[in-house]
Amino acid sequence: MSLLIQSHDLSLSIGNKTLLNNISFEVNKGDYLCIVGPNGAGKSSLLKLLMGILPISEGNLLLNNKLVSAYSQKQLAQLISYVPQSSGRQLPFSVAEFVKMARYPFHSALSDWQPADQQALENAFDITDTGQFSSRQMSTLSGGECQRVMIAAALCQQSPILLLDEPTSFLDPHHQVEVHRLIRTLNQQHQITIIEVSHDLNHASQHSKQILALKGGETLWLGQADKFLEAKRLHALYDQDFIFLDHPQTGAKIALPDEQL
Amino acid sequence: MKPSLSLVLISIASILILLLSPMLGLDAQVNAEIKHRIMTEIRIPRVLFAFVAGSGLALCGMVFQAMFHNPLATPFTLGVASGASLGAALYVSLGLSFSFLGINGTSFAAFSGALLAISIVYGISRFRQGFSTETLLLTGVAISFFFSSLILFTQYLSNVTDSFRILRWLMGELSIVGYGDLMQLLPFVTLCVAIIIWLSRELNLLMAGDDIAISRGVAVKQVRYILFFSTSMCVGAIVALCGPIGFIGMMVPHICRLIVGTDHRWLIPASLMFGGGFLVVCDTIARLIIAPAEIPVGVITTLLGGPFFLWLLIRSRSKTA
């Protein structure tokens, strides 16, 4: 296993407000890290630090053993792609236009669309099964279709690392399962390293390999995903009691919020 | 309709306008030699000047709309034009007179004012994290008012001749003679157009929002600074020579977007052609409507632009609601 991302005591402050404090973790090639935690814990901010959208206040972030600040934004985009939380349905583009734009980091102002670009585009459409929408406007897609297109666009960037910010939050159960399955395929069959922010604890513990639990901008727990679901830990994380049972089909441990007061 | 076909139609219409409008309103009684002189020394340079100025204004408006993801964000609504006007008004009333590399000092004064305005507006939006586009627009409106009152103050303190010059110029006019002004304007607009064409892919990505643009590899901060600088230069040069001609930067790119779509590879040439042709039409109307007298062209564009602004405002409200 080769080390892909190393974060040493990463901190983020905006104004005099500390959003992230001393976050350290490591991600290997082919890893699947889920970031969980209550609202406002700094999960999305951490993804934005990784993507270079927000500036690192303190600490070091290394990508392939090189400081992130040593990469140009284009070089960074060749290594990491990002699916933001916001809906893509407000974007004023057709699906093909939007997905094609992801080839930006491989081009200069004068270069033409290459066979390699076309291949990346078709590949991204195939994996996500979105080629059928290519001529539609983004605004006409359903929530599930749109999320698959957003992932297709990130895949078209052909970067080995994919960041996803709550990719299933606004989807119905069927589309949640579909998108989760797609992410697992990317991780297992296409060897893409995944870092996902999620509120779905059962999904995180069953499908990811590592979990980073954040609370109030600090690391509450970091470890192997299948060891994550534990009453005390979840209570500390969410100030909420949980009960546990086994999934009748898979036998996996499932956490449910305790409804009794 | 395909964007390429729409672009060709817009271009043909604009070129026809460019060719026909110098002929309009030419007195048939005048002898051929005078006619010829009117055409070559007044009409043709004026039409060309209007075309270049209109193109530049439309293009700068298009850039602002793309950067702020809002059709109401233009160099005019964000106070850049009033900053440029203040710079130029101060230059006139202080009786300054200098030129650099053959470029008139008014242009430099207007450019400085434009850059000052955009720095203030953008600075405030950066300082207040999580600002909305509405906040940005309101900041622009506030800056516009502030600068406008400073212009009035400057004008009040000037002597009668300068005061009238400032007033007439503030209305936006194109009554130029000869090719001198065109040569003053052309280098700035050309440079700005070149930079914007160079950055057309970045503009497309900026329309998807800053986060997506950054994640695709756009150095958003640097691109923004380059665009602010070049549009300030272009708007400054135009405002210095013909006053703040409003609303073209808002109307033209928005209409072009409805015709050719949002891809800047089509939108840039469409805005250039449409903007140029549009200002020539407005100027021809301004020249003919109460001939032999002339109305300042800014009056015409604002008369058309005001209702259009309201229409956009109502439309965007009902869309978000």
Interface residues (C-beta under 8 A of the other chain):
Chain A: I14 G15 K48 M51 G52 I53 S72 Q73 K74 Q75 L76 A77 Q78 I80 S81 Y82 P84 S86 L91 P92 F93 E97 F98 M101 A102 Y104 P105 H107 A109 A154 Q157 L163
Chain B: Q129 W198 L199 R201 N204 L205 M207 A208 G209 D210 D211 I212 I214 S215 R216 G217 V218 A219 V220 T262 D263
